[in-house]
Every structure is written in structure tokens, then in C-alpha cells.
Amino acid sequence: MIVHIVLFKWQANTSPETIASIMSALRGMKGKVPEIIDLSCGDNFSELSQGFKNGLVVKVKDKAALDAYAKNSLHQEIIQTLIKPILADKITVDYEVE
């Protein structure tokens, strides 16, 4: 299994409502993107956040499924229309678990 983690840092003027709508859209991928085994996302409350306000964790079967998830049209639409316009920075971590 592959665990895909993304941490998001938003532009300073981003409203809480906009962030909430992005989190909702990301959650909405579960059940619509066939490669997703499990998905969770939410607000980061850590004092060690370094400005990264939200996190996303997606679990998929293998690297081929991760590639298919990355190219999925719904996933790409969320990235292009909702995330990229307000994204200041992101960190992505992918690792394999047995």
C-alpha cells in the first residue's frame, strides 16, 4: 500500500470558507476516484506547522494506482481550479507500507 501525504500552505488572504470548500472537495473524491482506498484531510492544529494549514492523506494500492490517482480528471480539476489559485507552498510525501 502507498500512503500519499500533502501539506498545504495557503496565500495569506485566503478565507476560511475557501479552505473549507477545498477540504470538502478533496473529501468528495473518496468513492469517485477508484484508486482511493482511504482518504482523510483537515485543519492542522500543530504548533510546529511552519505555516502549513491543512493536510491530506490518501491511501492507494500501489505505485500504479498512485499514478492513476494523480492523473484522474476529478483530482486534476480540484488542483487546477481550487488549489493552485491560492496555494503558497506544499510538501508531498509518498511512502510504501506493507
N, CA, C and O atoms as a GROMACS GRO file, in nm:
protein
  392
    1MET      N    1   0.084  -0.118   0.000
    1MET     CA    2   0.000   0.000   0.000
    1MET      C    3   0.089   0.124   0.000
    1MET      O    4   0.196   0.126   0.062
    2ILE      N    5   0.043   0.227  -0.070
    2ILE     CA    6   0.112   0.356  -0.076
    2ILE      C    7   0.033   0.458   0.006
    2ILE      O    8  -0.090   0.467  -0.006
    3VAL      N    9   0.105   0.534   0.088
    3VAL     CA   10   0.046   0.645   0.162
    3VAL      C   11   0.097   0.773   0.098
    3VAL      O   12   0.218   0.795   0.085
    4HIS      N   13   0.004   0.857   0.057
    4HIS     CA   14   0.033   0.985  -0.011
    4HIS      C   15  -0.012   1.096   0.084
    4HIS      O   16  -0.129   1.104   0.120
    5ILE      N   17   0.083   1.180   0.124
    5ILE     CA   18   0.055   1.289   0.218
    5ILE      C   19   0.089   1.422   0.152
    5ILE      O   20   0.195   1.436   0.092
    6VAL      N   21  -0.002   1.518   0.163
    6VAL     CA   22   0.023   1.652   0.112
    6VAL      C   23  -0.008   1.752   0.223
    6VAL      O   24  -0.113   1.744   0.287
    7LEU      N   25   0.084   1.845   0.246
    7LEU     CA   26   0.063   1.955   0.340
    7LEU      C   27   0.050   2.082   0.258
    7LEU      O   28   0.130   2.107   0.167
    8PHE      N   29  -0.050   2.164   0.291
    8PHE     CA   30  -0.080   2.285   0.214
    8PHE      C   31  -0.054   2.411   0.296
    8PHE      O   32  -0.092   2.420   0.412
    9LYS      N   33   0.011   2.508   0.231
    9LYS     CA   34   0.027   2.643   0.286
    9LYS      C   35  -0.044   2.736   0.188
    9LYS      O   36  -0.013   2.737   0.069
   10TRP      N   37  -0.139   2.814   0.238
   10TRP     CA   38  -0.222   2.899   0.153
   10TRP      C   39  -0.170   3.042   0.151
   10TRP      O   40  -0.098   3.085   0.241
   11GLN      N   41  -0.208   3.115   0.047
   11GLN     CA   42  -0.177   3.258   0.041
   11GLN      C   43  -0.243   3.327   0.161
   11GLN      O   44  -0.348   3.285   0.208
   12ALA      N   45  -0.180   3.433   0.208
   12ALA     CA   46  -0.220   3.498   0.333
   12ALA      C   47  -0.365   3.545   0.335
   12ALA      O   48  -0.427   3.543   0.441
   13ASN      N   49  -0.419   3.586   0.224
   13ASN     CA   50  -0.555   3.643   0.222
   13ASN      C   51  -0.664   3.538   0.199
   13ASN      O   52  -0.778   3.574   0.173
   14THR      N   53  -0.631   3.411   0.207
   14THR     CA   54  -0.728   3.305   0.180
   14THR      C   55  -0.828   3.293   0.294
   14THR      O   56  -0.790   3.284   0.411
   15SER      N   57  -0.956   3.294   0.261
   15SER     CA   58  -1.062   3.290   0.362
   15SER      C   59  -1.081   3.148   0.416
   15SER      O   60  -1.056   3.050   0.345
   16PRO      N   61  -1.125   3.137   0.541
   16PRO     CA   62  -1.156   3.005   0.598
   16PRO      C   63  -1.262   2.931   0.517
   16PRO      O   64  -1.258   2.808   0.508
   17GLU      N   65  -1.356   3.003   0.457
   17GLU     CA   66  -1.461   2.942   0.377
   17GLU      C   67  -1.403   2.877   0.250
   17GLU      O   68  -1.447   2.770   0.209
   18THR      N   69  -1.305   2.943   0.190
   18THR     CA   70  -1.241   2.889   0.071
   18THR      C   71  -1.166   2.761   0.105
   18THR      O   72  -1.173   2.662   0.032
   19ILE      N   73  -1.094   2.763   0.216
   19ILE     CA   74  -1.021   2.644   0.260
   19ILE      C   75  -1.119   2.530   0.290
   19ILE      O   76  -1.095   2.416   0.254
   20ALA      N   77  -1.228   2.562   0.356
   20ALA     CA   78  -1.330   2.460   0.388
   20ALA      C   79  -1.387   2.398   0.261
   20ALA      O   80  -1.414   2.278   0.256
   21SER      N   81  -1.407   2.480   0.158
   21SER     CA   82  -1.461   2.426   0.034
   21SER      C   83  -1.360   2.334  -0.035
   21SER      O   84  -1.399   2.236  -0.099
   22ILE      N   85  -1.232   2.364  -0.023
   22ILE     CA   86  -1.129   2.276  -0.079
   22ILE      C   87  -1.125   2.144  -0.004
   22ILE      O   88  -1.119   2.038  -0.066
   23MET      N   89  -1.130   2.150   0.128
   23MET     CA   90  -1.129   2.027   0.207
   23MET      C   91  -1.251   1.940   0.173
   23MET      O   92  -1.240   1.818   0.165
   24SER      N   93  -1.365   2.003   0.154
   24SER     CA   94  -1.486   1.931   0.116
   24SER      C   95  -1.471   1.865  -0.021
   24SER      O   96  -1.510   1.750  -0.040
   25ALA      N   97  -1.414   1.939  -0.116
   25ALA     CA   98  -1.392   1.883  -0.250
   25ALA      C   99  -1.296   1.766  -0.245
   25ALA      O  100  -1.318   1.665  -0.313
   26LEU      N  101  -1.190   1.777  -0.166
   26LEU     CA  102  -1.096   1.667  -0.153
   26LEU      C  103  -1.163   1.545  -0.092
   26LEU      O  104  -1.145   1.433  -0.141
   27ARG      N  105  -1.241   1.565   0.014
   27ARG     CA  106  -1.314   1.453   0.075
   27ARG      C  107  -1.408   1.387  -0.025
   27ARG      O  108  -1.430   1.266  -0.021
   28GLY      N  109  -1.464   1.467  -0.114
   28GLY     CA  110  -1.558   1.419  -0.213
   28GLY      C  111  -1.498   1.325  -0.316
   28GLY      O  112  -1.570   1.258  -0.390
   29MET      N  113  -1.365   1.320  -0.322
   29MET     CA  114  -1.302   1.228  -0.417
   29MET      C  115  -1.320   1.082  -0.375
   29MET      O  116  -1.321   0.992  -0.460
   30LYS      N  117  -1.333   1.059  -0.245
   30LYS     CA  118  -1.348   0.921  -0.196
   30LYS      C  119  -1.480   0.865  -0.249
   30LYS      O  120  -1.586   0.926  -0.231
   31GLY      N  121  -1.472   0.752  -0.314
   31GLY     CA  122  -1.589   0.692  -0.376
   31GLY      C  123  -1.607   0.731  -0.521
   31GLY      O  124  -1.683   0.667  -0.594
   32LYS      N  125  -1.538   0.836  -0.564
   32LYS     CA  126  -1.547   0.880  -0.704
   32LYS      C  127  -1.418   0.852  -0.782
   32LYS      O  128  -1.421   0.836  -0.904
   33VAL      N  129  -1.306   0.847  -0.712
   33VAL     CA  130  -1.178   0.814  -0.773
   33VAL      C  131  -1.148   0.669  -0.734
   33VAL      O  132  -1.119   0.642  -0.618
   34PRO      N  133  -1.154   0.578  -0.830
   34PRO     CA  134  -1.150   0.435  -0.797
   34PRO      C  135  -1.023   0.388  -0.726
   34PRO      O  136  -1.027   0.290  -0.652
   35GLU      N  137  -0.913   0.455  -0.746
   35GLU     CA  138  -0.786   0.411  -0.685
   35GLU      C  139  -0.780   0.438  -0.535
   35GLU      O  140  -0.699   0.376  -0.465
   36ILE      N  141  -0.862   0.527  -0.484
   36ILE     CA  142  -0.855   0.565  -0.343
   36ILE      C  143  -0.912   0.454  -0.255
   36ILE      O  144  -1.028   0.417  -0.266
   37ILE      N  145  -0.827   0.402  -0.166
   37ILE     CA  146  -0.869   0.305  -0.065
   37ILE      C  147  -0.923   0.380   0.056
   37ILE      O  148  -1.027   0.344   0.112
   38ASP      N  149  -0.851   0.484   0.096
   38ASP     CA  150  -0.894   0.567   0.209
   38ASP      C  151  -0.843   0.709   0.188
   38ASP      O  152  -0.739   0.729   0.124
   39LEU      N  153  -0.915   0.806   0.240
   39LEU     CA  154  -0.878   0.946   0.226
   39LEU      C  155  -0.923   1.021   0.350
   39LEU      O  156  -1.035   1.002   0.397
   40SER      N  157  -0.836   1.106   0.402
   40SER     CA  158  -0.875   1.198   0.509
   40SER      C  159  -0.801   1.330   0.487
   40SER      O  160  -0.691   1.333   0.431
   41CYS      N  161  -0.862   1.438   0.532
   41CYS     CA  162  -0.797   1.568   0.526
   41CYS      C  163  -0.856   1.657   0.633
   41CYS      O  164  -0.966   1.631   0.683
   42GLY      N  165  -0.783   1.761   0.669
   42GLY     CA  166  -0.834   1.851   0.771
   42GLY      C  167  -0.738   1.962   0.805
   42GLY      O  168  -0.634   1.980   0.742
   43ASP      N  169  -0.778   2.039   0.908
   43ASP     CA  170  -0.700   2.154   0.954
   43ASP      C  171  -0.585   2.108   1.043
   43ASP      O  172  -0.602   2.020   1.128
   44ASN      N  173  -0.469   2.167   1.023
   44ASN     CA  174  -0.352   2.138   1.103
   44ASN      C  175  -0.352   2.228   1.226
   44ASN      O  176  -0.349   2.350   1.213
   45PHE      N  177  -0.355   2.169   1.345
   45PHE     CA  178  -0.353   2.249   1.468
   45PHE      C  179  -0.219   2.243   1.540
   45PHE      O  180  -0.206   2.294   1.651
   46SER      N  181  -0.119   2.181   1.479
   46SER     CA  182   0.012   2.168   1.542
   46SER      C  183   0.081   2.303   1.556
   46SER      O  184   0.074   2.387   1.466
   47GLU      N  185   0.147   2.323   1.668
   47GLU     CA  186   0.226   2.444   1.688
   47GLU      C  187   0.356   2.439   1.609
   47GLU      O  188   0.427   2.539   1.601
   48LEU      N  189   0.387   2.324   1.550
   48LEU     CA  190   0.508   2.306   1.471
   48LEU      C  191   0.479   2.308   1.321
   48LEU      O  192   0.557   2.255   1.242
   49SER      N  193   0.368   2.368   1.281
   49SER     CA  194   0.316   2.360   1.144
   49SER      C  195   0.399   2.433   1.039
   49SER      O  196   0.389   2.401   0.920
   50GLN      N  197   0.480   2.529   1.078
   50GLN     CA  198   0.559   2.610   0.986
   50GLN      C  199   0.473   2.674   0.878
   50GLN      O  200   0.519   2.695   0.765
   51GLY      N  201   0.348   2.705   0.912
   51GLY     CA  202   0.258   2.773   0.819
   51GLY      C  203   0.175   2.680   0.732
   51GLY      O  204   0.092   2.728   0.654
   52PHE      N  205   0.195   2.551   0.742
   52PHE     CA  206   0.115   2.457   0.664
   52PHE      C  207  -0.016   2.434   0.737
   52PHE      O  208  -0.020   2.376   0.845
   53LYS      N  209  -0.124   2.482   0.677
   53LYS     CA  210  -0.254   2.492   0.744
   53LYS      C  211  -0.341   2.367   0.733
   53LYS      O  212  -0.427   2.344   0.819
   54ASN      N  213  -0.321   2.286   0.629
   54ASN     CA  214  -0.408   2.171   0.607
   54ASN      C  215  -0.325   2.053   0.559
   54ASN      O  216  -0.218   2.068   0.501
   55GLY      N  217  -0.379   1.934   0.585
   55GLY     CA  218  -0.313   1.812   0.540
   55GLY      C  219  -0.412   1.720   0.471
   55GLY      O  220  -0.532   1.723   0.498
   56LEU      N  221  -0.359   1.638   0.381
   56LEU     CA  222  -0.435   1.538   0.308
   56LEU      C  223  -0.358   1.407   0.314
   56LEU      O  224  -0.237   1.405   0.291
   57VAL      N  225  -0.428   1.297   0.344
   57VAL     CA  226  -0.368   1.164   0.342
   57VAL      C  227  -0.455   1.076   0.254
   57VAL      O  228  -0.576   1.062   0.278
   58VAL      N  229  -0.394   1.016   0.152
   58VAL     CA  230  -0.464   0.926   0.061
   58VAL      C  231  -0.389   0.793   0.061
   58VAL      O  232  -0.266   0.790   0.052
   59LYS      N  233  -0.465   0.684   0.070
   59LYS     CA  234  -0.406   0.551   0.062
   59LYS      C  235  -0.453   0.484  -0.066
   59LYS      O  236  -0.572   0.481  -0.097
   60VAL      N  237  -0.355   0.431  -0.141
   60VAL     CA  238  -0.384   0.360  -0.266
   60VAL      C  239  -0.308   0.227  -0.264
   60VAL      O  240  -0.221   0.205  -0.180
   61LYS      N  241  -0.343   0.138  -0.357
   61LYS     CA  242  -0.289   0.002  -0.358
   61LYS      C  243  -0.138  -0.004  -0.386
   61LYS      O  244  -0.064  -0.073  -0.315
   62ASP      N  245  -0.093   0.068  -0.488
   62ASP     CA  246   0.047   0.058  -0.531
   62ASP      C  247   0.085   0.183  -0.611
   62ASP      O  248   0.005   0.276  -0.624
   63LYS      N  249   0.208   0.182  -0.664
   63LYS     CA  250   0.256   0.300  -0.738
   63LYS      C  251   0.176   0.325  -0.865
   63LYS      O  252   0.156   0.441  -0.903
   64ALA      N  253   0.130   0.220  -0.930
   64ALA     CA  254   0.046   0.237  -1.049
   64ALA      C  255  -0.085   0.307  -1.013
   64ALA      O  256  -0.133   0.393  -1.087
   65ALA      N  257  -0.143   0.270  -0.899
   65ALA     CA  258  -0.266   0.334  -0.853
   65ALA      C  259  -0.241   0.479  -0.815
   65ALA      O  260  -0.326   0.565  -0.838
   66LEU      N  261  -0.124   0.508  -0.757
   66LEU     CA  262  -0.089   0.647  -0.724
   66LEU      C  263  -0.079   0.730  -0.850
   66LEU      O  264  -0.126   0.844  -0.854
   67ASP      N  265  -0.019   0.675  -0.953
   67ASP     CA  266  -0.007   0.745  -1.081
   67ASP      C  267  -0.144   0.770  -1.142
   67ASP      O  268  -0.171   0.880  -1.192
   68ALA      N  269  -0.231   0.670  -1.138
   68ALA     CA  270  -0.367   0.686  -1.193
   68ALA      C  271  -0.446   0.790  -1.113
   68ALA      O  272  -0.518   0.870  -1.171
   69TYR      N  273  -0.432   0.788  -0.980
   69TYR     CA  274  -0.497   0.887  -0.894
   69TYR      C  275  -0.449   1.028  -0.930
   69TYR      O  276  -0.528   1.121  -0.943
   70ALA      N  277  -0.318   1.042  -0.947
   70ALA     CA  278  -0.261   1.174  -0.979
   70ALA      C  279  -0.316   1.228  -1.110
   70ALA      O  280  -0.335   1.349  -1.124
   71LYS      N  281  -0.343   1.140  -1.207
   71LYS     CA  282  -0.391   1.182  -1.338
   71LYS      C  283  -0.543   1.188  -1.348
   71LYS      O  284  -0.596   1.235  -1.449
   72ASN      N  285  -0.613   1.142  -1.246
   72ASN     CA  286  -0.760   1.138  -1.250
   72ASN      C  287  -0.817   1.278  -1.277
   72ASN      O  288  -0.770   1.376  -1.221
   73SER      N  289  -0.918   1.285  -1.363
   73SER     CA  290  -0.973   1.415  -1.405
   73SER      C  291  -1.036   1.493  -1.290
   73SER      O  292  -1.023   1.615  -1.285
   74LEU      N  293  -1.104   1.427  -1.197
   74LEU     CA  294  -1.162   1.497  -1.082
   74LEU      C  295  -1.052   1.554  -0.994
   74LEU      O  296  -1.061   1.668  -0.949
   75HIS      N  297  -0.950   1.474  -0.967
   75HIS     CA  298  -0.836   1.520  -0.887
   75HIS      C  299  -0.770   1.640  -0.954
   75HIS      O  300  -0.740   1.739  -0.887
   76GLN      N  301  -0.746   1.632  -1.084
   76GLN     CA  302  -0.682   1.742  -1.157
   76GLN      C  303  -0.769   1.867  -1.158
   76GLN      O  304  -0.717   1.978  -1.150
   77GLU      N  305  -0.901   1.850  -1.168
   77GLU     CA  306  -0.991   1.966  -1.165
   77GLU      C  307  -0.983   2.038  -1.031
   77GLU      O  308  -0.979   2.161  -1.027
   78ILE      N  309  -0.979   1.964  -0.922
   78ILE     CA  310  -0.968   2.024  -0.789
   78ILE      C  311  -0.835   2.099  -0.777
   78ILE      O  312  -0.831   2.211  -0.726
   79ILE      N  313  -0.728   2.038  -0.823
   79ILE     CA  314  -0.597   2.104  -0.817
   79ILE      C  315  -0.597   2.233  -0.897
   79ILE      O  316  -0.558   2.338  -0.847
   80GLN      N  317  -0.641   2.224  -1.023
   80GLN     CA  318  -0.631   2.339  -1.113
   80GLN      C  319  -0.726   2.453  -1.076
   80GLN      O  320  -0.688   2.570  -1.083
   81THR      N  321  -0.849   2.420  -1.038
   81THR     CA  322  -0.949   2.526  -1.016
   81THR      C  323  -0.958   2.576  -0.872
   81THR      O  324  -0.990   2.692  -0.849
   82LEU      N  325  -0.929   2.490  -0.776
   82LEU     CA  326  -0.946   2.529  -0.636
   82LEU      C  327  -0.813   2.552  -0.563
   82LEU      O  328  -0.798   2.651  -0.492
   83ILE      N  329  -0.719   2.460  -0.581
   83ILE     CA  330  -0.595   2.465  -0.501
   83ILE      C  331  -0.492   2.561  -0.558
   83ILE      O  332  -0.446   2.651  -0.488
   84LYS      N  333  -0.454   2.543  -0.685
   84LYS     CA  334  -0.345   2.622  -0.742
   84LYS      C  335  -0.366   2.774  -0.732
   84LYS      O  336  -0.269   2.846  -0.707
   85PRO      N  337  -0.488   2.826  -0.751
   85PRO     CA  338  -0.504   2.971  -0.746
   85PRO      C  339  -0.470   3.034  -0.610
   85PRO      O  340  -0.440   3.154  -0.603
   86ILE      N  341  -0.473   2.956  -0.503
   86ILE     CA  342  -0.447   3.014  -0.370
   86ILE      C  343  -0.331   2.947  -0.296
   86ILE      O  344  -0.305   2.980  -0.181
   87LEU      N  345  -0.262   2.855  -0.362
   87LEU     CA  346  -0.155   2.780  -0.299
   87LEU      C  347  -0.028   2.864  -0.287
   87LEU      O  348   0.018   2.922  -0.385
   88ALA      N  349   0.027   2.871  -0.166
   88ALA     CA  350   0.154   2.939  -0.145
   88ALA      C  351   0.270   2.839  -0.148
   88ALA      O  352   0.378   2.869  -0.198
   89ASP      N  353   0.247   2.719  -0.093
   89ASP     CA  354   0.351   2.616  -0.089
   89ASP      C  355   0.286   2.483  -0.054
   89ASP      O  356   0.175   2.479  -0.001
   90LYS      N  357   0.355   2.375  -0.083
   90LYS     CA  358   0.308   2.243  -0.044
   90LYS      C  359   0.426   2.150  -0.025
   90LYS      O  360   0.534   2.172  -0.081
   91ILE      N  361   0.404   2.048   0.054
   91ILE     CA  362   0.501   1.940   0.071
   91ILE      C  363   0.426   1.811   0.042
   91ILE      O  364   0.315   1.791   0.091
   92THR      N  365   0.486   1.724  -0.037
   92THR     CA  366   0.426   1.595  -0.067
   92THR      C  367   0.522   1.485  -0.024
   92THR      O  368   0.642   1.490  -0.050
   93VAL      N  369   0.467   1.384   0.044
   93VAL     CA  370   0.543   1.269   0.088
   93VAL      C  371   0.466   1.144   0.045
   93VAL      O  372   0.347   1.132   0.073
   94ASP      N  373   0.534   1.053  -0.023
   94ASP     CA  374   0.476   0.926  -0.063
   94ASP      C  375   0.565   0.815  -0.007
   94ASP      O  376   0.687   0.819  -0.023
   95TYR      N  377   0.504   0.718   0.059
   95TYR     CA  378   0.582   0.605   0.105
   95TYR      C  379   0.500   0.478   0.101
   95TYR      O  380   0.377   0.480   0.099
   96GLU      N  381   0.573   0.365   0.099
   96GLU     CA  382   0.510   0.235   0.088
   96GLU      C  383   0.506   0.168   0.223
   96GLU      O  384   0.602   0.172   0.300
   97VAL      N  385   0.392   0.107   0.253
   97VAL     CA  386   0.377   0.027   0.375
   97VAL      C  387   0.338  -0.114   0.336
   97VAL      O  388   0.271  -0.135   0.234
   98GLU      N  389   0.379  -0.209   0.416
   98GLU     CA  390   0.345  -0.348   0.385
   98GLU      C  391   0.237  -0.400   0.476
   98GLU      O  392   0.197  -0.516   0.463
   0.00000   0.00000   0.00000
